[in-house]
Amino acid sequence: MLYNGHERRQTGANADGVDTVNLKKILTFAGIALLLFFLIAEPQQAAQLVQNILNSLRTAAEALITFVRQLF
């Protein structure tokens, strides 16, 4: 189909013929499946990982607050 003198593709396929939208969906579902597997197989380690991430975010936020307070 031509659109303003340029060919416009009706599918999400790129030059290699790979549909990037479907690839994105597949990778998203695979990531979710892996996360669920980890949560079911190792719930204590998953909980510890979440706690570590939250502690790291809290520490970063406290450092940012300290930095901004030192500016003013």
Sequence and secondary structure as in RCSB ss.txt:
>XXXX:A:sequence
MLYNGHERRQTGANADGVDTVNLKKILTFAGIALLLFFLIAEPQQAAQLVQNILNSLRTAAEALITFVRQLF
>XXXX:A:secstr
 EETTEE  SSSB TTS BHHHHHHHHHHHHHHHHHHHHHH HHHHHHHHHHHHHHHHHHHHHHHHHHHHH 
